[in-house]
Structure formats: C-alpha cells, structure tokens
Amino acid sequence: MKISIKQFAFMLCFSVAAMQPTSAENISIATGGTGGVYYPIGGGIASVLSKKVEGMEATAEVTGGSVDNLKLIDGDPSYIGLAMADASQDAYKGENKFDGHKVPLRTLMILYPNRMHVVTVEGRDINSIADLKGKHISTGSPGSATEVMAFRMLEAAGLDKDKDVDRERLGVAESVNGVKDNKIDAFFWVGGLPTSAVTDLANTPGTTLKMIDNADLVPAMNKKYGNLYVQDTIPKSTYRGMKTDNQQATVMNLLVASEKMSDETAYNIVKTIFESRDELIAVHKDTAQFKLEKQKASATPIPFHPGAIKYFEERGFSIK
C-alpha cells in the first residue's frame, strides 16, 4: 500500500508524540516551620509519593502552619496540607480567620494528635496560664493554628490576648531563641512529640524547661468551639528537665485537600502513605499513629474525600 508524503509525515508525528513521556502530576505539600513536626513529616510524604506513584512529583513547602496551608489549598487541587482540626473547621465553615469565605476542603486521612505545649523555663515566675498576665509571650506565627488555639486558651483562662499579655507572633524555633535570649517569658506551641525546637531548649545548658498545665481549659474551649479538644498528657520523659507529666489540651491533625482533587489522585496519595508507614516512621515516630482504625467520620469536622473512602473500603474499614 502506497502512502503519500503528507500521510507519512502525519504518522511520523503521531508516533513521536506517542513516545513522549506523559507530563508529571505535581503535588505540593504545605507543612509548617522547620523547627516543628509538620515539615519533616511532609518531607517524608513527598519522598514516598514521588518514588512510588507513577508520574507524580511531590515537594514539601515551608509555611507558617495550618492557616497558611488551608489558604494554599483553597481552590487549588495540586496542594495537600497538614492542618489541625480546629483551623480546618474554621476554613470549612468560613469562620474566624476565614470569616465569610468557606474553603471547599476534604479530609484525606486522620494523622496524629497535636499537643499544646505552653513552654517556659524555671525562674520566670509562671506556674499556670493565669500567670501569663503581664508577661511577654509568643502565641505562634501568624499563619499557624498554634495562634488559633493559643487565643482560645487565653480566652478560656479569662485573659484578653490584646490587653493582658505582651504578645509576639513567632514560630517555634524563633520562640525558643526568644526564651534563650530573655526576650520572651513563655510561648505556645502545638505540635507532635517530641518537637525538635522544644528539645533544643530543654537541652540548653543552664536552662530547666518548665511545661505549664492547661488541660483544665478544655471544657470551656469545647463549649464555645465544639468538641475539638481533649484532655491529654505529655509524659515527663518527653523532654529533659520535666519533673512531672504535663496535663495539656490535644487536637487532632488532618491531611486535607481541595474537594476539586481527583478521586484517583486522592486514592493514590492515601494508599501510598499507608503502604509506606515503615519509611515514614524512620522520618518521625509520630507517623506510627497513622492507622486505618483511626479513620472515622467522627474524628474530623471535614467530610472525607471519595478517593480516600475508596481506599479505606478496599481495606475493609468503614469511616462512618
């Protein structure tokens, strides 16, 4: 069969096009500051997704934290983010820092509990949240859920965040440096265990870490904002210098995405994370708490993504 030059050129172009690799799917993982736990975990997730999901290239981004992450996800299906349940609820409902603008979120998976650290050192005359009155403190970076929870905690303790404390807005690493340099007296930080920056402060020569109890404020916080917080404990073995277990408030961490993310992408992300737990545990031990039995609708204020539900059901777990 004879073919024309024009037909041959068309067939050649088609063959060359077919040989070209398909374009990669770029996924950005919004994490937090380098001194916290979100960043190393996000980096670990990026690594396994890039290595194991064909055609996917994932990168972890340093951010201010949960609030910034939720704003990045807003309308952009190429982002996934680690975020606390309270900030996620605000975004989903369009409340507080998201006032008037609802973010179309979906939960990919329940991650691990985030512990409220209220941190000072011996010699600052601080024994309770009420003792923060008149002190120079940090309530977390502006784009973080630490700030959201710190404000709610101060409110529950009867303190005005703008009038009763001299407030800085620092990330955890900057807060630690502030305490070391006597520029602040205490700071709030919500993170996993252990948090490297807090470990650094605890191991500073001539310094004795002091963790302030705050679990008693949970009922007042839940009464106003919903059942997002639980009374929990940071064991005294977590950080050097702790004399007793720290009674504190805990909120769950979520991995969230836009509702516009495709079911296939969501499925691949969740499947790969659960099938790569050993590699992720080597990055940070809090990832050992990524468990299928924790994936329940009652554990998140945000509906699950259909792609995530598909994977859980394949594994025999109902999220109802």
C-alpha positions in Angstrom: 0.0 0.0 0.0 1.4 3.3 -1.0 1.2 6.3 1.3 1.6 10.0 0.4 4.4 12.2 1.9 1.7 14.0 3.8 0.3 10.8 5.3 3.8 9.7 6.2 4.5 13.0 8.0 1.3 12.7 9.9 2.1 9.1 11.0 5.6 10.1 12.0 4.4 13.0 14.2 1.8 10.7 15.8 4.5 8.1 16.6 6.9 10.6 18.1 4.1 12.0 20.2 3.2 8.6 21.4 6.7 8.0 22.5 6.8 11.2 24.7 6.5 10.7 28.4 3.3 11.9 30.0 3.5 15.1 31.9 4.2 14.7 35.6 1.5 15.4 38.2 2.9 18.0 40.6 1.8 17.9 44.2 2.8 20.4 46.8 2.6 19.5 50.4 2.0 22.5 52.7 3.7 21.8 56.0 5.0 24.3 58.6 8.2 25.8 60.0 11.5 23.9 60.0 11.5 23.7 63.8 8.3 21.8 64.1 7.0 18.3 63.2 4.9 19.1 60.1 7.9 19.9 58.0 9.9 16.6 58.4 6.7 14.5 58.1 5.7 16.5 55.0 9.1 15.9 53.5 8.8 12.1 54.2 5.4 12.0 52.5 6.7 13.9 49.5 9.6 11.4 49.2 7.4 8.3 49.1 4.8 9.9 46.8 7.5 10.9 44.3 9.1 7.5 44.5 6.1 5.2 44.4 3.3 6.9 42.5 4.0 6.8 38.8 4.1 10.2 37.2 3.8 12.1 40.5 6.3 14.7 41.6 5.7 15.9 45.2 7.5 18.6 47.1 7.2 19.8 50.7 6.9 23.6 51.3 7.8 25.5 54.4 4.8 27.6 55.6 3.5 29.4 58.6 1.4 26.4 59.5 -2.2 25.2 59.4 -4.0 28.5 58.5 -1.5 29.2 55.6 -1.8 25.6 54.4 -5.6 25.9 54.3 -5.4 29.1 52.3 -3.0 27.5 49.8 -5.4 24.5 49.3 -8.3 26.9 48.7 -9.3 26.1 45.1 -6.0 24.5 44.2 -6.2 20.7 43.7 -2.4 20.5 43.4 -2.0 21.2 47.1 -2.4 18.9 50.1 -1.7 20.1 53.6 -1.2 19.1 57.2 -3.6 21.1 59.4 -5.2 21.0 62.8 -8.8 20.1 63.1 -9.9 23.4 64.7 -8.3 25.6 62.0 -9.7 23.2 59.3 -13.2 23.5 60.8 -12.9 27.3 60.7 -11.9 27.2 57.0 -14.6 24.7 56.1 -17.3 26.9 57.8 -15.8 30.3 56.8 -15.3 31.4 60.4 -12.7 33.3 62.4 -9.6 33.8 60.2 -11.7 32.6 57.2 -14.6 34.9 58.1 -17.1 35.0 55.2 -15.1 32.6 52.9 -15.6 28.9 53.0 -12.8 26.7 51.8 -14.0 23.6 49.9 -12.0 21.0 51.9 -12.0 17.3 52.1 -10.2 15.0 54.6 -7.7 12.6 53.1 -6.8 11.0 56.4 -6.5 11.4 60.2 -2.9 11.8 61.2 -1.8 12.1 64.8 -2.6 14.1 67.9 -1.2 17.6 68.2 -0.2 18.5 71.8 -0.5 22.0 73.2 2.9 23.0 74.7 2.9 26.0 77.0 6.6 26.4 77.5 8.7 28.5 79.8 11.8 27.9 82.0 12.5 28.0 85.7 12.9 31.5 87.1 10.2 33.2 85.1 7.5 33.0 87.9 5.0 31.2 85.7 3.1 28.3 87.2 -0.3 28.5 85.4 -1.9 30.0 82.3 -3.3 32.8 84.5 0.3 33.7 85.5 0.9 34.8 81.8 -0.9 38.0 82.6 1.6 40.9 82.2 4.2 38.6 80.7 6.0 38.9 77.3 4.9 35.8 75.4 4.6 34.3 71.9 1.3 32.9 70.7 2.7 31.4 67.4 3.3 32.6 63.9 0.5 34.5 62.1 -0.3 31.7 59.7 -0.5 28.9 62.3 -3.2 27.0 64.1 -1.0 27.4 67.2 -2.2 31.0 67.2 -5.8 29.9 66.8 -5.6 27.6 69.8 -3.5 29.9 71.9 -6.1 32.7 71.6 -8.8 30.3 72.6 -6.8 29.1 75.6 -6.1 32.6 76.8 -9.8 33.4 76.4 -10.8 30.3 78.4 -8.4 31.4 81.2 -10.1 34.8 81.3 -7.2 36.7 79.7 -7.5 39.2 76.9 -5.0 38.4 74.2 -4.6 42.1 73.3 -4.6 43.7 76.8 -3.4 41.2 79.4 -0.2 39.9 77.7 2.6 41.5 75.7 2.3 39.3 72.6 4.7 38.3 69.9 3.8 36.2 66.8 6.8 33.8 66.5 7.3 30.3 65.1 8.5 27.6 67.5 12.2 28.0 66.6 12.1 31.8 67.0 10.2 31.4 70.2 12.9 29.1 71.6 15.5 31.7 70.7 13.4 34.4 72.4 13.3 32.4 75.7 17.0 31.7 75.5 17.8 35.4 74.9 15.3 36.6 77.7 13.3 38.4 75.1 10.1 36.5 75.9 9.0 34.7 79.1 6.9 31.8 77.6 5.4 30.6 74.3 2.6 28.5 73.0 3.3 25.7 70.5 1.0 22.9 69.2 3.0 20.0 67.8 3.9 16.4 67.9 6.2 14.6 70.3 8.9 15.4 70.5 9.2 18.8 68.8 12.9 19.4 67.9 12.9 23.0 68.8 11.5 22.3 72.3 14.1 19.5 72.7 16.7 22.1 71.9 15.5 24.4 74.6 15.3 21.5 77.1 18.9 20.6 76.3 20.3 24.1 76.6 23.0 24.2 79.4 21.9 26.2 82.4 18.2 26.0 81.5 15.5 24.0 83.1 12.4 23.5 81.0 9.0 24.1 82.5 5.8 23.0 80.9 2.6 24.7 82.1 -0.6 22.6 82.6 -3.6 23.6 80.5 -5.9 20.6 80.3 -8.4 22.2 82.7 -9.3 24.7 80.0 -10.6 22.1 77.6 -14.3 22.1 78.8 -14.6 25.9 78.3 -12.9 25.7 74.8 -15.2 22.9 73.7 -18.3 24.6 75.0 -17.6 27.5 72.7 -16.0 25.9 69.7 -17.3 22.4 69.6 -15.8 19.1 70.7 -12.4 19.6 69.1 -10.1 19.3 72.1 -9.4 16.5 74.6 -7.5 16.4 77.9 -4.3 14.7 77.3 -0.7 14.2 78.8 2.8 14.9 77.6 4.9 12.3 79.6 7.7 13.7 81.7 10.2 11.5 79.7 9.5 13.5 76.5 11.8 16.5 77.3 14.8 16.8 79.6 14.0 18.7 82.8 10.3 17.9 83.1 9.6 16.9 86.7 6.0 15.7 86.2 3.7 14.7 83.3 2.3 17.8 81.6 -1.6 17.9 81.6 -2.5 19.6 78.4 -5.0 20.0 75.6 -4.8 18.0 72.4 -6.3 18.4 69.0 -6.1 16.0 66.0 -4.0 16.7 62.9 -5.5 16.0 59.5 -4.2 15.7 56.0 -6.6 17.7 53.8 -7.1 18.6 50.2 -9.4 20.6 47.9 -12.7 18.9 47.0 -11.6 19.5 43.4 -8.7 17.0 43.7 -9.5 14.0 41.5 -10.6 10.7 43.1 -7.7 8.9 41.5 -5.1 11.3 42.9 -6.6 11.2 46.4 -6.7 7.4 46.3 -3.1 7.2 45.3 -1.9 9.6 48.0 -3.7 7.8 50.8 -2.8 4.3 49.6 0.9 5.2 49.2 1.1 6.8 52.7 -0.4 3.8 54.4 1.7 1.4 52.5 4.9 3.4 53.3 4.5 3.6 57.1 7.8 2.0 57.9 9.7 4.5 55.8 7.7 7.4 57.3 8.3 6.2 60.9 12.0 6.3 60.2 11.5 10.1 59.5 9.4 10.8 62.6 7.9 8.5 65.1 4.5 10.3 65.2 3.8 8.7 61.8 3.4 5.4 63.7 0.0 6.7 64.6 -1.2 6.7 61.0 -3.6 3.9 61.5 -6.6 2.7 59.5 -8.8 2.1 62.6 -8.5 5.9 63.4 -10.1 6.9 60.1 -13.6 7.7 61.3 -16.0 10.5 60.3 -16.4 11.4 64.0 -12.7 12.2 64.2 -12.8 15.1 61.7 -15.1 18.0 61.2 -14.4 17.8 57.4 -16.0 15.2 55.1 -13.7 12.5 53.7 -12.6 12.7 50.1 -14.3 10.0 47.9 -10.9 8.8 46.8 -9.8 8.2 50.4 -13.0 6.4 51.2 -12.4 4.1 48.3 -9.1 3.0 49.7 -10.4 2.6 53.3 -13.3 0.4 52.0 -10.9 -1.7 49.9 -9.0 -2.4 53.2 -12.3 -3.3 54.9 -12.7 -0.1 57.0 -15.8 2.0 57.1 -15.3 5.6 58.0 -18.9 6.0 59.3 
